[in-house]
Amino acid sequence: MTASVRELKAGLSRYLKRAAAGEEVLVTSRGRVVARLVRAPSEEDQQPNHAEIRRRLAAIPGIILPTGPKPRGSKHPLKIRKGEKSLSEIVLEDRR
């Protein structure tokens, strides 16, 4: 449905109710479409579900999605002897 700016101003409540019901209202000025009134998305529409998030991430070049469970760490971790610094301590020192 279309409405001129003058009609929209005169019957704004009526056009807002129609847009809220799902109808698209095109607003014209001097015969040209200048705006469009549509129903605002609900909170459910705005929050994508888990599958949608994964689909969007997969569409981004360079993103590699995980395929298995969270990594557990090395089966053979390095043993740090007395007096030696761990990797995290070395990194922290380097940042200072």
matplotlib code that plots the C-alpha trace (Angstrom):
import matplotlib.pyplot as plt

x = [0.0, 1.2, 0.5, 1.6, 3.4, 0.2, -1.9, 0.6, 0.6, -3.2, -3.6, -0.4, -2.0, -3.9, -0.8, 1.3, -1.3, -1.2, 2.5, 2.5, 0.0, 2.7, 1.6, 4.3, 3.4, 5.3, 5.5, 5.6, 6.5, 5.6, 5.0, 8.4, 8.8, 10.9, 10.3, 8.9, 7.1, 7.4, 6.8, 9.6, 11.3, 10.5, 13.2, 13.1, 13.7, 16.7, 18.5, 19.9, 19.9, 23.0, 22.6, 22.3, 25.4, 27.4, 26.1, 27.2, 30.6, 31.1, 30.4, 33.3, 36.5, 39.3, 37.1, 37.5, 34.8, 35.7, 34.7, 35.2, 35.4, 37.5, 41.2, 42.5, 46.2, 49.3, 49.5, 53.2, 53.4, 56.9, 58.3, 59.6, 62.6, 63.3, 64.7, 63.2, 60.4, 57.2, 56.2, 53.5, 56.0, 58.3, 55.5, 54.4, 58.0, 58.2, 55.0, 56.4]
y = [0.0, 3.5, 6.8, 10.3, 12.2, 14.3, 11.1, 9.6, 12.6, 12.7, 9.0, 7.9, 5.6, 3.8, 3.3, 2.2, -0.5, -1.8, -1.9, -3.7, -6.3, -7.1, -4.9, -2.8, 0.9, 2.9, 6.6, 8.9, 12.5, 14.1, 10.7, 9.2, 6.6, 8.1, 5.7, 2.3, 1.3, -2.4, -4.4, -4.2, -7.5, -9.1, -10.2, -13.7, -12.4, -10.4, -13.3, -15.8, -19.4, -21.6, -23.1, -19.6, -18.4, -21.3, -20.7, -17.1, -17.9, -20.6, -18.0, -15.8, -16.5, -17.8, -19.0, -22.7, -24.1, -26.8, -30.3, -32.2, -31.8, -29.2, -30.1, -31.6, -30.8, -32.8, -36.5, -35.8, -32.4, -30.8, -31.1, -27.9, -28.4, -26.4, -23.0, -23.0, -20.7, -21.8, -20.5, -18.4, -16.7, -16.0, -14.4, -12.3, -11.0, -10.2, -8.1, -5.9]
z = [0.0, -0.7, 1.2, 0.6, 3.3, 3.9, 4.2, 6.5, 8.8, 8.9, 9.7, 11.3, 13.8, 11.0, 8.9, 12.0, 12.8, 9.3, 9.3, 12.7, 11.2, 8.6, 5.7, 3.9, 3.7, 1.1, 1.8, -1.3, -1.7, -5.0, -6.5, -5.5, -2.8, 0.0, 2.9, 3.8, 7.0, 7.9, 11.1, 13.5, 14.2, 17.5, 20.0, 18.7, 15.1, 16.3, 18.2, 15.7, 16.9, 17.2, 13.7, 12.2, 14.0, 12.7, 9.2, 9.3, 10.7, 8.0, 5.3, 6.5, 4.5, 6.7, 9.6, 10.4, 12.6, 15.1, 14.2, 17.5, 21.2, 23.0, 22.9, 26.1, 25.9, 25.3, 26.4, 27.2, 28.8, 29.3, 32.7, 34.2, 36.5, 39.6, 38.6, 35.1, 34.1, 32.5, 29.1, 30.7, 33.1, 30.1, 28.2, 31.2, 31.6, 27.9, 28.1, 30.9]

ax = plt.figure().add_subplot(projection="3d")
ax.plot(x, y, z, "-o")
ax.set_aspect("equal")
plt.show()
